[in-house]
C-alpha cells in the first residue's frame, strides 16, 4: 500500500482540453505515454513534455511504460507540429524528449535539432530543454544536439550503477555520464541536467556517489523523484522514500555544487522544469 504522501489524484476533466489539442495536432507527450502522476496538474496549467521520434522505443527498460517495439519511419512534419502545439499552449518553457531510436544512424539527433529550430523560428522568449537519449555516445549526434541552441540539455542516469542490469537494460552508466560530460565540453554555455529515481533498491551511499559523478561530469541541475511502478509487469517498487529523505538528498546535493535540485516524491525530470533556469537566473543576479 502506498503511503499517505503519495495520494495525488488525476483529474481527467483538467486534462481533457489539452489532450484534445494534442490529439488534433498528432503530437505525442511523455506525460501520457509514461502515465505520469502529474499529468492533471501540468495539463491544467497548459504544460506538457513532448515526445518525438514516434511512440515506439527500441530499448526495454523494466521501469518505463513507453511502448516497446519496431519503430515507424520518421515523420517530417513532427517538428512543425510540436512548434504549433507550443504556440497554442502559450508555453514559456518547453521540454522535448524522445523514445530511444537505436535503429537510426544518428539516433534521431537531427530531429531534435530540427524541432528546436522550428520552435525558435515560430516563437520568441521561449526557453527550450531537450531531454535526450544516449545516442550510443555518438560524438557526431551529440554535436548536432549541442549545436541546436537549447537552453538546457538533459540526460537522465535514472538509477545507481549497481541496478542498471535489471532496471535499465541497454543503458550504460558510464556512457550516460560521458554524454553529459561531452555535451558540456561541446557547449560550455548550455546548462546540463540529469534525473534519478529512488525506491528501486538503491543504498544511500550509492545516491551520494551518483551525485558526485554527475558533478564531476559538469552536470548543473538534478531531479530526484520516487519510482512508481506503472504495472505489475514492470520492475516493482522496493521502498517508498519519505519527504524528509528527499529534503535530505536535496540538501546534500546542493552542498555538492548543483545549481538547482528538485527533490520530492512526485518530482519527475521535466516536472516544474522552468524553475531550474529561474533559480539559475536569480543566483546570477546576486
C-alpha positions in Angstrom: 0.0 0.0 0.0 1.2 3.4 -0.9 2.0 5.8 2.0 -0.2 8.9 2.7 2.1 11.3 0.9 1.5 9.5 -2.4 -2.2 10.2 -2.8 -2.2 12.6 -5.7 -5.4 12.2 -7.8 -5.6 12.8 -11.5 -8.4 15.0 -12.8 -9.5 13.8 -16.2 -11.5 16.9 -16.7 -8.5 19.1 -16.1 -6.7 17.1 -18.8 -9.4 17.0 -21.5 -8.8 20.3 -23.3 -5.0 19.8 -23.7 -5.4 16.1 -24.6 -7.8 17.1 -27.4 -5.4 19.7 -28.7 -2.5 17.3 -28.8 -4.7 14.6 -30.5 -5.8 17.1 -33.1 -2.1 18.1 -33.8 -1.0 14.4 -33.7 1.7 15.3 -31.1 2.8 12.7 -28.5 3.7 13.5 -24.9 5.7 11.5 -22.4 3.1 12.7 -19.9 0.5 10.3 -21.4 2.8 7.6 -22.6 4.6 7.2 -19.3 1.5 7.5 -17.2 2.9 10.4 -15.3 1.0 11.1 -12.0 1.5 14.8 -12.5 -0.5 14.9 -15.8 -3.6 16.5 -14.4 -1.6 19.2 -12.6 0.6 20.0 -15.6 -2.1 19.8 -18.3 -4.4 22.1 -16.2 -1.6 24.7 -16.5 -1.2 24.1 -20.2 2.2 22.4 -19.7 3.4 19.2 -21.4 6.6 17.4 -22.3 6.7 16.5 -25.9 7.7 13.0 -27.1 9.3 13.0 -30.6 10.7 10.3 -32.9 7.5 8.3 -32.7 6.0 6.3 -29.9 7.9 3.0 -30.0 11.2 2.6 -28.1 13.9 0.3 -29.2 15.1 -0.4 -25.7 13.3 -2.4 -22.9 14.0 -0.7 -19.6 11.9 -2.5 -17.0 10.8 0.7 -15.2 9.4 2.5 -18.2 5.9 2.5 -19.6 6.8 3.8 -23.0 5.7 1.4 -25.7 8.4 -1.0 -27.0 8.5 -2.4 -30.5 9.6 -1.9 -34.1 9.6 1.9 -34.7 7.8 3.6 -37.5 9.5 5.8 -40.2 10.3 9.3 -39.1 7.5 11.9 -39.6 9.0 15.0 -41.4 6.1 17.2 -40.2 6.6 16.4 -36.5 8.9 19.3 -35.6 6.4 21.9 -37.1 3.5 20.3 -35.2 5.4 20.4 -31.9 6.2 24.1 -32.5 2.5 24.7 -33.2 1.5 22.9 -30.1 3.9 25.1 -28.1 2.4 28.2 -29.6 -1.2 27.2 -29.0 -0.4 26.3 -25.3 1.4 29.6 -24.9 4.4 27.9 -23.4 7.2 29.8 -21.8 9.4 26.8 -21.3 9.2 23.7 -23.4 10.7 20.2 -22.8 11.3 17.9 -25.8 12.2 14.3 -25.2 12.1 11.1 -27.3 11.9 7.4 -27.4 15.3 5.8 -28.0 15.9 5.1 -31.7 18.9 2.8 -31.9 17.7 1.9 -35.4 18.6 5.3 -36.7 22.2 6.1 -37.8 22.2 9.4 -35.7 19.7 8.1 -33.1 17.3 10.9 -34.1 19.7 13.8 -33.2 18.8 15.8 -36.4 15.1 15.6 -35.5 15.9 17.1 -32.1 17.8 19.9 -33.8 15.1 20.5 -36.4 12.4 20.7 -33.6 14.4 23.2 -31.7 14.9 25.3 -34.9 11.2 25.2 -35.7 10.3 26.4 -32.2 12.9 29.2 -32.4 11.6 30.4 -35.8 8.0 30.3 -34.6 8.2 31.7 -31.0 10.3 34.3 -29.2 11.0 34.5 -25.5 10.7 30.8 -25.0 13.3 28.7 -23.2 13.9 25.2 -24.6 15.0 22.0 -22.8 15.9 18.8 -24.7 15.9 15.5 -22.7 18.0 13.3 -24.9 18.8 9.5 -25.1 22.5 8.5 -25.0 22.8 8.2 -28.9 25.2 5.3 -28.1 27.7 8.1 -27.3 28.0 9.1 -30.9 30.0 12.3 -30.9 28.5 13.4 -34.2 25.0 13.0 -32.9 25.9 14.8 -29.7 27.4 17.7 -31.6 24.2 18.1 -33.6 22.2 18.3 -30.4 24.7 20.5 -28.6 24.7 22.9 -31.6 20.9 23.3 -31.6 20.8 26.2 -29.1 18.7 24.6 -26.4 18.9 26.3 -23.0 19.1 23.0 -21.2 20.3 19.6 -22.4 19.3 16.8 -20.1 20.1 13.2 -20.0 18.9 11.0 -17.1 21.1 8.4 -15.5 17.8 7.2 -13.9 19.3 5.0 -11.1 22.5 3.9 -9.4 25.0 1.8 -11.5 24.5 -1.4 -9.5 20.9 -1.6 -10.7 21.5 -1.0 -14.4 21.5 -4.6 -15.4 18.0 -5.2 -14.2 16.4 -1.8 -14.4 18.0 -0.1 -17.4 18.6 -2.8 -19.9 20.5 -1.4 -22.9 21.8 1.5 -21.0 25.3 2.0 -19.5 26.0 4.2 -16.5 29.5 5.4 -17.6 28.2 6.1 -21.1 25.4 8.3 -19.7 28.0 10.2 -17.6 30.0 10.7 -20.8 27.0 12.1 -22.6 26.7 14.8 -20.0 30.4 15.4 -20.0 30.7 15.7 -23.8 27.6 18.0 -24.1 29.2 20.4 -21.6 32.5 20.2 -23.4 30.8 20.9 -26.8 28.6 23.7 -25.5 30.0 25.1 -22.2 27.3 27.8 -22.0 24.5 25.3 -22.1 23.1 24.1 -18.8 23.1 20.3 -18.3 20.7 18.3 -16.2 20.1 14.7 -15.1 17.5 12.8 -13.1 17.4 9.8 -10.8 14.5 7.7 -9.4 14.6 6.4 -5.8 12.9 3.4 -4.3 14.4 0.9 -6.7 16.6 -0.8 -4.1 19.5 1.7 -4.1 21.5 2.5 -1.0 22.0 5.9 0.4 25.8 6.0 -0.2 25.1 5.0 -3.8 22.9 8.0 -4.3 25.7 10.2 -2.9 28.1 8.6 -5.3 25.9 9.3 -8.3 25.6 13.0 -7.3 29.4 13.2 -7.1 29.8 11.5 -10.5 27.3 13.9 -12.1 29.0 16.9 -10.7 32.3 15.6 -12.0 30.7 15.4 -15.4 29.8 19.1 -15.1 26.1 18.5 -14.5 24.3 21.7 -13.4 20.8 20.5 -12.4 19.3 17.4 -10.8 15.8 16.0 -10.3 15.1 13.3 -7.7 11.8 11.5 -7.5 10.0 8.4 -6.3 9.8 5.5 -8.6 6.3 4.2 -9.1 5.8 1.0 -11.0 3.4 1.5 -14.0 2.0 -2.1 -13.7 2.6 -5.5 -12.2 4.6 -6.4 -15.3 7.2 -3.6 -14.6 10.0 -3.6 -12.0 8.5 -3.4 -8.5 8.9 -0.6 -6.0 11.3 -1.7 -3.3 10.9 1.2 -1.0 8.9 4.4 -0.5 11.2 7.3 0.3 9.8 9.8 2.8 9.5 13.5 2.1 12.1 14.1 4.8 14.6 11.8 3.0 14.0 13.7 -0.3 14.8 17.0 1.5 17.9 15.5 2.9 19.1 14.4 -0.5 18.3 17.9 -1.9 20.4 19.5 0.9 23.3 17.1 0.3 23.2 17.7 -3.5 23.1 21.5 -3.2 26.2 21.3 -1.0 28.0 19.3 -3.7 27.5 22.2 -6.1 24.3 21.7 -8.2 22.8 25.0 -9.2 19.3 23.7 -8.5 17.7 20.5 -7.4 14.0 19.4 -7.4 13.6 16.6 -4.9 10.3 15.0 -3.8 8.0 12.0 -4.2 6.3 13.4 -7.3 9.3 15.1 -8.9 10.0 13.9 -12.4 12.7 15.1 -14.8 10.5 17.6 -16.6 8.2 18.5 -13.7 8.4 22.2 -12.9 11.2 22.4 -15.5 11.1 26.2 -15.8 12.2 26.5 -12.1 15.7 25.4 -12.8 16.5 28.3 -15.1 14.7 30.7 -12.9 16.8 29.6 -9.9 19.9 30.0 -12.0 19.0 33.5 -13.2 18.2 34.5 -9.6 21.5 33.3 -8.4 23.3 35.1 -11.2 21.8 38.5 -10.1 23.0 38.2 -6.5 
